[in-house]
């Protein structure tokens, strides 16, 4: 009887350990999903509207081939030194 009881305890311990591992995997997947959701929201709320705004500003009159005036360069355009 002692061996059977010990065997049941070992099975129970393995099952508990397996449940703990599954729980950790689900937690990791939930964090990964949360990061993915935040990245997609940032993409659609911050990044793409900013790019659209930059393109819209580039199409305004007075912003031809000469580029932006000195001092109003965007993050991609180096500032021109004033003479």
N, C-alpha and C positions, 0 to 999 in steps of 0.2 A: 503493500500500500504506500509506503513512503516513496518508492520509485515512481509510481504513477502520479502521486501528488507533485513530486518534484518535476516530472515531465510536463504536467499541466501548468506549473508555474513558469517553466521555460517557454512554453508555447504562448502563454499570456504575455510574458515579457517581450517576446519577439513581435507579437501582434501590436502591443503598445508602441514598441519602437517603430514598427512599420507605419502605424497611424501618425506618429510624430513626424516621420520623414515625409509622408504624404502631405501633412499640414504645412511643413516648411516649403515644399514644392509649390503648393497653392499660394502661399504667401509671396513667394518669389514671382510667380506668374501674375499675381495681382499688382505687385509693384511694377513689373515690366509693362503691364497693360496701362497702369496709371501714367507711367512715363511716356508711353506712346500717345495716349490721349492728350497730355499736356503739350507734347511736341506738335501734334496735328493742330491743336487749337492755336498755338503760337504761330504756326505756319499760316493759317487762314486769317487770324486776327491781326497779327503784327507784320509779318514779313511780306506777304503778297500785297496787301493794301499799300505798304510803303513803296514797293517796287512799282505798282501801278501809278502811284502819285508821282514818283520820279519821272516815269515815262510821260505822264500828262504834263508835267512842268516843262519837260524838254520840247514838247510840241507847241508851247505858247509862242506867240509872236515875239521877235526880238531874241530868240534863243536859237539862232541858226547854226551854221558851221563853225562860227567863231567860238562857240561854247559859252559857258556861263561867265558872267562878269567876275572880275577879281573880287574875292572875298565871299562869294556865294557858292563855292564849290561843294559838291557833295562828298560822300566818303570815298568815291572812286576817282574823283578829280583832284589833282594837286592844285594848291592855291598858287595863283600867279603873283609874283612880287610886284608891288606898285612902283612905277618909275619915279 
